[in-house]
Amino acid sequence: MTPKPTIVTKDHVEKITAKLRKEKELATPPPAESVRVRVPYAKEVESRIQVIRDPTKTIGSGGTIEDFAKHFRDRFYKISRILRERLDVKDARTISEALEAAPNEKVKFIAMVMEKREKRRRIFLQVDDLENAATVLIPAEADRLLIEAAQRTPLDQVVCIEATKATGDLFVGQNIILPDIPEKKANHADEPIYAALLSDIHVGSKTFLEDAFNRVVLWLNGKIGGSKQVELAERIKYVIIAGDLVDGIGVYPRQEDELSIKDVHEQYKLAAQYIEQIPDYVDVILIPGNHDAVRQALPQPAIPKEFADPIYAARDVISLGNPAEIKIHNVHFLLYHGRRLDDVV
């Protein structure tokens, strides 16, 4: 039996083609939506760091008496210049000139407070300058503000004293003028970027705030925080750690009882693990503190590689001495981990 011929029309072709096209569309997965990778703003900003002053390579003191004398002479000169910028101190004399004044004559001179003692509610200040020495008496009946100023003035402070000449090398104090902090207009970067300022992390201590510091690292990576906090973190270009990255060893009596890590090398190894997690586009600037593995006397050199090598190996770090002065994006920073209050408390 001869098969009946099949006639393929144009309609047949169009139907079959449409069916195949539909099957192909169903079998092909839809293209994935393009995911926009969010690039932190600070990553696109070029680093602009200028080290103005770093004591690391200029420390040359051998601890001699002359070294200490040179330090105090330099300090006296510098604070005297600051004091003389005041209109009411420009006419201040030296102690030698004040000693030549007639009894009961009012005088004004710049001096360093060397000794202070109280007796029968009276305060005696032993003062000197680069040429001479004298005694300043603050009477018990003096103005309350003057008595409080005398009590608060620490030793080695350079001040201007207004007084009345008494007998010999004695002056009766009437006013104590402290050096001012110059008023400076705040300067801002010319780009909307920020620096995060940290200090006293004390890795290795039982009081190290590990959870809080972990959250700081996560925040810097944009992994926690609301939209505004994430946007702020993305503009962090610099992290400045101003001393006491670790808790150290033997800084004070029985410190070992308060340590979770009793090896300073291990303390720096753990600190390196945290520092390494800071985004690589963020510049880390580090200075030592009194708990770090450097000499206690100021100025301090940068933390030596002998101890902080794990940190320097983990990532690029700008390591400076204490105190140091830098400029980032045309904004001045004085980096200082001070111990002056230790002498007060």
C-alpha positions as CSV (number, residue, x, y, z in Angstrom):
1,M,0.0,0.0,0.0
2,T,1.5,3.3,-1.0
3,P,1.8,5.8,2.0
4,K,-0.2,8.9,1.7
5,P,2.1,11.9,1.1
6,T,2.2,14.5,3.9
7,I,1.9,18.1,2.7
8,V,3.9,20.5,4.9
9,T,2.4,23.9,4.8
10,K,3.6,27.2,6.0
11,D,1.3,27.1,9.0
12,H,2.8,23.7,10.1
13,V,6.3,25.2,10.0
14,E,5.4,28.2,12.0
15,K,3.6,26.1,14.7
16,I,6.5,23.7,15.1
17,T,9.0,26.6,15.2
18,A,7.0,28.4,17.9
19,K,6.7,25.2,20.0
20,L,10.5,24.6,19.8
21,R,11.2,28.2,20.7
22,K,8.9,28.0,23.8
23,E,10.5,24.7,24.9
24,K,14.0,26.2,24.6
25,E,13.0,29.3,26.6
26,L,11.6,27.0,29.4
27,A,14.7,25.0,29.4
28,T,17.1,28.0,29.6
29,P,17.4,29.6,33.1
30,P,16.8,33.3,33.2
31,P,20.0,35.3,33.2
32,A,21.2,36.2,36.7
33,E,20.7,39.8,37.7
34,S,24.0,41.8,37.7
35,V,25.2,42.3,41.3
36,R,26.9,45.7,41.8
37,V,29.9,45.3,44.0
38,R,30.0,48.2,46.5
39,V,33.5,49.7,46.7
40,P,34.3,51.6,49.9
41,Y,34.8,55.3,49.3
42,A,38.2,55.4,51.1
43,K,39.5,52.6,48.8
44,E,39.4,55.0,45.9
45,V,41.2,57.8,47.8
46,E,45.0,58.0,47.5
47,S,46.9,58.1,50.8
48,R,48.4,61.4,51.8
49,I,50.6,61.0,54.8
50,Q,53.5,63.3,55.7
51,V,55.7,62.5,58.7
52,I,56.8,65.9,60.1
53,R,58.5,64.7,63.3
54,D,59.6,61.2,64.5
55,P,62.0,60.9,67.4
56,T,63.1,57.3,66.5
57,K,66.2,58.2,64.6
58,T,67.1,61.3,66.6
59,I,67.1,59.9,70.2
60,G,70.7,60.4,71.5
61,S,70.4,60.9,75.2
62,G,72.8,58.9,77.3
63,G,71.0,59.7,80.6
64,T,73.8,62.0,81.8
65,I,73.2,65.0,84.1
66,E,74.0,67.3,81.1
67,D,71.3,65.5,79.1
68,F,68.7,66.3,81.7
69,A,69.9,69.9,82.1
70,K,69.7,70.4,78.3
71,H,66.1,69.0,78.4
72,F,65.0,71.4,81.1
73,R,66.7,74.4,79.5
74,D,65.0,73.7,76.2
75,R,61.7,73.3,78.0
76,F,62.2,76.6,79.8
77,Y,63.0,78.4,76.6
78,K,59.9,77.0,74.8
79,I,57.4,77.6,77.5
80,S,58.8,81.1,78.2
81,R,58.2,82.0,74.5
82,I,54.6,80.8,74.9
83,L,54.1,82.9,78.0
84,R,55.5,86.0,76.4
85,E,52.9,85.9,73.7
86,R,50.5,87.1,76.3
87,L,50.1,90.9,76.5
88,D,50.3,90.8,80.3
89,V,53.6,88.9,80.3
90,K,55.6,90.7,77.6
91,D,57.2,92.9,80.3
92,A,58.2,90.0,82.5
93,R,61.8,90.2,83.9
94,T,64.3,87.5,84.9
95,I,64.7,86.6,88.6
96,S,68.0,88.4,88.7
97,E,66.3,91.6,87.5
98,A,63.4,91.1,90.0
99,L,65.8,90.7,92.9
100,E,67.2,94.2,92.2
101,A,63.8,95.8,92.8
102,A,63.2,97.9,95.9
103,P,61.2,96.5,98.8
104,N,57.4,96.6,98.2
105,E,58.0,97.1,94.5
106,K,55.7,95.1,92.2
107,V,57.6,92.8,89.9
108,K,56.8,90.2,87.3
109,F,59.1,87.3,86.3
110,I,59.1,83.9,84.5
111,A,60.4,80.9,86.5
112,M,60.2,77.2,86.9
113,V,58.7,75.8,90.1
114,M,61.3,73.5,91.7
115,E,59.9,72.8,95.1
116,K,56.6,73.4,96.9
117,R,55.7,73.2,100.6
118,E,52.9,74.3,102.8
119,K,53.3,75.5,106.4
120,R,50.6,77.0,108.6
121,R,48.3,77.4,105.6
122,R,51.0,79.3,103.8
123,I,52.5,78.0,100.6
124,F,56.2,78.4,99.7
125,L,57.4,78.0,96.1
126,Q,61.0,77.6,95.3
127,V,61.5,78.9,91.8
128,D,64.5,79.4,89.5
129,D,65.3,80.3,85.9
130,L,68.5,80.0,83.9
131,E,70.4,82.4,86.1
132,N,69.1,82.7,89.6
133,A,66.6,81.3,92.2
134,A,64.1,82.8,94.6
135,T,61.3,82.0,97.1
136,V,57.7,83.0,96.5
137,L,55.3,83.1,99.5
138,I,51.6,82.7,99.1
139,P,50.1,84.1,102.4
140,A,47.3,82.2,104.2
141,E,45.0,85.3,103.7
142,A,45.7,85.5,100.0
143,D,42.8,85.3,97.5
144,R,41.3,81.8,97.3
145,L,41.9,81.5,93.5
146,L,45.6,82.3,94.0
147,I,45.9,79.7,96.8
148,E,44.2,77.1,94.5
149,A,46.4,78.0,91.6
150,A,49.5,77.5,93.8
151,Q,48.3,74.2,95.0
152,R,47.5,72.9,91.5
153,T,50.7,74.1,89.9
154,P,52.9,70.9,89.5
155,L,56.7,70.9,89.9
156,D,58.8,71.7,86.9
157,Q,56.0,73.9,85.5
158,V,57.1,77.2,84.0
159,V,55.0,80.1,85.1
160,C,54.9,83.9,85.2
161,I,54.7,85.2,88.8
162,E,53.4,88.6,89.7
163,A,54.6,89.5,93.2
164,T,55.8,92.2,95.6
165,K,59.5,92.3,96.5
166,A,60.1,91.5,100.2
167,T,63.5,91.0,101.8
168,G,66.4,89.1,100.4
169,D,65.3,86.5,97.8
170,L,61.7,86.5,99.1
171,F,58.7,87.6,97.1
172,V,55.0,87.8,98.1
173,G,53.0,86.3,95.4
174,Q,49.9,88.1,93.9
175,N,49.2,86.1,90.8
176,I,50.4,83.0,89.0
177,I,50.0,83.0,85.2
178,L,50.1,79.6,83.4
179,P,51.0,79.2,79.8
180,D,48.0,79.2,77.4
181,I,47.1,76.7,74.8
182,P,47.1,78.6,71.5
183,E,43.7,78.9,69.8
184,K,43.9,77.3,66.4
185,K,41.1,77.1,63.8
186,A,40.1,73.6,63.1
187,N,41.4,72.3,59.8
188,H,39.5,69.8,57.7
189,A,40.5,67.4,54.9
190,D,39.7,68.5,51.4
191,E,38.0,65.1,50.9
192,P,35.2,63.5,52.9
193,I,37.5,60.8,54.6
194,Y,38.1,60.1,58.2
195,A,40.7,58.8,60.7
196,A,39.8,56.4,63.5
197,L,41.7,57.2,66.7
198,L,42.4,54.4,69.0
199,S,44.7,53.8,72.0
200,D,45.2,51.7,75.2
201,I,44.0,48.4,73.6
202,H,46.1,46.4,76.1
203,V,46.1,43.0,74.2
204,G,47.2,40.4,76.7
205,S,45.5,41.9,79.7
206,K,42.5,40.2,81.4
207,T,40.8,43.5,81.0
208,F,41.4,43.6,77.2
209,L,37.9,44.4,75.7
210,E,38.1,41.6,73.1
211,D,34.5,41.6,72.1
212,A,34.4,45.4,71.7
213,F,37.6,45.4,69.7
214,N,36.3,42.6,67.4
215,R,33.2,44.8,66.8
216,V,35.5,47.7,65.8
217,V,37.3,45.5,63.3
218,L,34.0,44.2,61.9
219,W,32.7,47.7,61.6
220,L,35.7,48.9,59.7
221,N,35.0,46.0,57.3
222,G,31.4,47.2,56.9
223,K,30.0,44.0,58.4
224,I,28.0,45.5,61.2
225,G,26.1,48.7,61.8
226,G,23.2,50.4,60.2
227,S,23.4,52.1,56.8
228,K,24.8,55.3,58.1
229,Q,27.4,53.5,60.2
230,V,28.5,51.4,57.2
231,E,28.8,54.5,55.1
232,L,30.9,56.1,57.8
233,A,33.1,53.0,58.0
234,E,33.6,53.1,54.3
235,R,35.2,56.6,54.6
236,I,37.8,55.5,57.2
237,K,41.1,55.9,55.5
238,Y,43.4,55.9,58.5
239,V,43.5,54.1,61.8
240,I,45.8,55.7,64.4
241,I,46.8,53.7,67.4
242,A,48.4,56.0,70.0
243,G,50.2,53.6,72.3
244,D,49.7,50.6,74.6
245,L,48.7,48.2,71.8
246,V,49.7,45.4,74.3
247,D,49.7,45.3,78.1
248,G,53.4,44.3,78.3
249,I,55.3,42.6,81.0
250,G,56.7,44.0,84.3
251,V,55.2,47.5,83.8
252,Y,54.0,47.6,87.4
253,P,54.3,45.3,90.5
254,R,52.4,42.0,90.3
255,Q,51.2,42.8,86.8
256,E,51.4,39.0,86.0
257,D,48.3,38.4,88.1
258,E,46.3,40.6,85.7
259,L,47.6,39.1,82.4
260,S,45.9,36.5,80.2
261,I,49.1,36.3,78.1
262,K,52.3,36.4,80.1
263,D,54.7,36.5,77.1
264,V,55.1,39.9,75.4
265,H,56.0,38.2,72.1
266,E,52.7,36.3,72.2
267,Q,50.9,39.5,73.0
268,Y,52.2,41.1,69.9
269,K,51.3,37.9,67.9
270,L,47.7,38.2,69.0
271,A,47.6,41.9,68.3
272,A,48.9,41.2,64.8
273,Q,45.9,39.0,64.1
274,Y,43.6,41.9,64.9
275,I,45.6,44.5,63.0
276,E,45.7,42.1,60.0
277,Q,41.9,42.2,59.7
278,I,41.8,45.9,59.2
279,P,41.0,46.6,55.5
280,D,44.1,46.8,53.4
281,Y,43.2,50.1,51.9
282,V,43.2,51.6,55.4
283,D,46.6,53.0,56.6
284,V,47.6,52.0,60.1
285,I,49.8,54.4,62.0
286,L,51.2,53.1,65.3
287,I,53.2,54.8,68.2
288,P,54.3,53.1,71.5
289,G,53.0,53.8,75.0
290,N,54.4,53.0,78.4
291,H,53.1,49.4,78.2
292,D,54.8,48.7,74.9
293,A,58.2,47.0,74.5
294,V,60.3,50.2,74.4
295,R,62.1,52.4,76.9
296,Q,59.9,54.2,79.4
297,A,61.6,57.6,79.1
298,L,60.2,60.1,76.6
299,P,60.8,60.4,73.8
300,Q,60.3,56.8,72.9
301,P,61.5,55.1,69.6
302,A,59.2,53.1,67.4
303,I,58.4,49.6,68.7
304,P,61.4,47.5,67.5
305,K,61.0,44.6,65.0
306,E,62.4,42.3,67.7
307,F,59.0,42.4,69.4
308,A,56.5,43.8,66.9
309,D,57.7,41.7,63.9
310,P,54.4,39.8,63.7
311,I,52.6,43.1,63.2
312,Y,55.0,44.4,60.5
313,A,54.8,41.0,58.7
314,A,51.0,40.9,58.8
315,R,50.5,44.1,56.9
316,D,52.0,47.5,56.1
317,V,52.2,49.7,59.2
318,I,53.6,53.2,59.7
319,S,55.4,52.8,63.0
320,L,56.7,56.0,64.6
321,G,58.1,57.1,68.0
322,N,56.3,58.9,70.8
323,P,55.6,61.7,70.5
324,A,55.3,62.1,66.7
325,E,53.8,64.7,64.4
326,I,52.1,63.9,61.1
327,K,50.0,65.5,58.5
328,I,47.3,63.6,56.7
329,H,45.3,65.3,54.0
330,N,46.7,68.6,55.2
331,V,45.4,68.1,58.7
332,H,48.0,68.2,61.6
333,F,48.0,65.4,64.2
334,L,50.2,65.3,67.3
335,L,50.5,61.7,68.4
336,Y,51.4,61.5,72.0
337,H,51.0,58.8,74.7
338,G,51.8,60.8,77.8
339,R,52.5,59.9,81.4
340,R,52.4,63.3,82.9
341,L,49.3,62.6,85.0
342,D,51.1,59.7,86.7
343,D,53.2,62.3,88.5
344,V,50.1,64.1,89.7
345,V,48.0,61.1,90.8
